[in-house]
Amino acid sequence: MRSLTALGIGLILIGGIVLAAPSGAFDLTSADRGVGVETASDEDALVGIEKEPISLTENDATRLVWSSGLKYEYTDVELVTITDRTQSSDLEVTDAGLNMSTGDTDYPDLQEDEIVMANGEFTVEGTLRCDARIVGFLQFDQQSSSTNLTMDLETSDGTITVELEREIPVQCK
């Protein structure tokens, strides 16, 4: 019986040591994770937007018109260029998804705009008007004013949809 008791105590001690010893699996894990997010500039985005401030001088006017007063009119003014950089290159820019509007000031005033597609780019051209006044016999002067032209765009290539708003400064000089 003595040997059986000694054997039992020995097995209990060995079992305790086995339970107390590490198993070789992970007891503790720590990891540092970080993420960096950057947005692309308008020119480099999936839907590339190229816009420059627009300056209208009376020497560049297409014509002088009478429409509720004297106005200098500028036609085919390039307002913004939209470039498709999506993987599918199936981006659609339509009148239904594009809204161009002027700010709260009276002039410059956007009369109309149209989308022209060429070489995979969509160029939005428009007709703008600036206020003019009579300063002498057959002499006119363009009034100085400025506003922001707001472009709201919603477009899709079937896999991604992009909604954005951009402002383009326009100045009558």
Backbone hydrogen bonds, N-H to C=O, Kabsch-Sander energy under -0.5 kcal/mol:
donor,donor_aa,acceptor,acceptor_aa,energy
5,T,1,M,-2.3
6,A,2,R,-2.5
7,L,3,S,-2.4
8,G,4,L,-2.2
9,I,5,T,-2.6
10,G,6,A,-2.2
11,L,7,L,-2.4
12,I,8,G,-2.1
13,L,9,I,-2.2
14,I,10,G,-2.5
15,G,11,L,-2.6
16,G,12,I,-2.2
17,I,13,L,-2.1
18,V,14,I,-2.4
19,L,15,G,-2.3
20,A,16,G,-1.9
21,A,17,I,-1.8
33,R,31,A,-0.6
44,D,41,S,-0.9
45,A,41,S,-1.0
48,G,46,L,-0.7
48,G,83,T,-2.5
49,I,42,D,-2.4
50,E,81,T,-2.7
51,K,49,I,-0.6
54,I,169,P,-3.2
55,S,53,P,-0.5
56,L,171,Q,-3.3
57,T,55,S,-0.6
60,D,57,T,-2.0
61,A,58,E,-1.0
62,T,73,E,-2.4
63,R,73,E,-1.5
65,V,63,R,-0.5
65,V,71,K,-3.1
67,S,65,V,-0.6
67,S,69,G,-3.1
71,K,65,V,-2.8
72,Y,130,C,-2.8
73,E,63,R,-3.1
74,Y,128,L,-3.1
77,V,126,G,-2.6
79,L,77,V,-0.7
79,L,124,V,-2.9
80,V,124,V,-1.2
81,T,50,E,-2.2
82,I,122,F,-3.6
83,T,48,G,-2.5
84,D,120,G,-1.1
85,R,46,L,-3.2
85,R,83,T,-0.8
92,E,156,S,-1.4
93,V,91,L,-0.5
94,T,92,E,-0.6
97,G,94,T,-0.8
98,L,94,T,-0.7
98,L,95,D,-0.5
99,N,152,D,-2.6
101,S,150,T,-2.1
103,G,148,N,-0.5
109,D,129,R,-2.4
111,Q,109,D,-0.7
111,Q,127,T,-3.2
112,E,127,T,-0.9
114,E,125,E,-2.7
116,V,114,E,-0.5
116,V,123,T,-3.2
118,A,121,E,-2.4
121,E,118,A,-1.8
122,F,82,I,-3.2
123,T,116,V,-3.4
123,T,121,E,-0.6
124,V,80,V,-3.0
124,V,122,F,-0.5
125,E,114,E,-2.5
125,E,123,T,-0.7
126,G,77,V,-2.2
127,T,112,E,-2.3
128,L,74,Y,-2.5
128,L,126,G,-0.5
129,R,109,D,-2.1
130,C,72,Y,-2.5
132,A,70,L,-2.2
133,R,141,D,-2.3
135,V,139,Q,-2.6
136,G,139,Q,-1.2
138,L,136,G,-0.5
139,Q,136,G,-1.8
141,D,133,R,-2.5
143,Q,131,D,-3.0
145,S,172,C,-1.6
147,T,170,V,-2.5
149,L,147,T,-0.5
149,L,168,I,-3.3
150,T,101,S,-3.7
150,T,148,N,-0.6
151,M,166,R,-3.3
152,D,99,N,-2.8
152,D,150,T,-0.5
153,L,151,M,-0.5
153,L,164,L,-2.8
154,E,97,G,-2.6
155,T,162,V,-2.4
156,S,92,E,-0.6
157,D,160,I,-1.7
158,G,160,I,-0.6
162,V,155,T,-3.1
164,L,153,L,-2.4
166,R,151,M,-2.3
168,I,149,L,-2.8
170,V,147,T,-3.1
171,Q,54,I,-2.4
172,C,145,S,-3.5
173,K,56,L,-3.0
173,K,171,Q,-0.6
